[in-house]
Amino acid sequence: ASQGGAQDQSSKKKGG
């Protein structure tokens, strides 16, 4: 689920 800023729970911190 790496789309835009709404990524996975572990990657959501990265945003975008």
N, C-alpha and C positions, 0 to 999 in steps of 0.2 A: 504493500500500500504506500508506495513512495510517489505520491502525486501532490505537487504544490507544497504547502506548508503543513497539510494534514497527513503526516506520515504515521508509521506505527508508533506504539507507545514508547519505544526505545529511541526512535528517530524523530519523534515529534519535536524534541528539544531543538533540533537543528533548524526547523522551519524552512522557509524558502518562499 
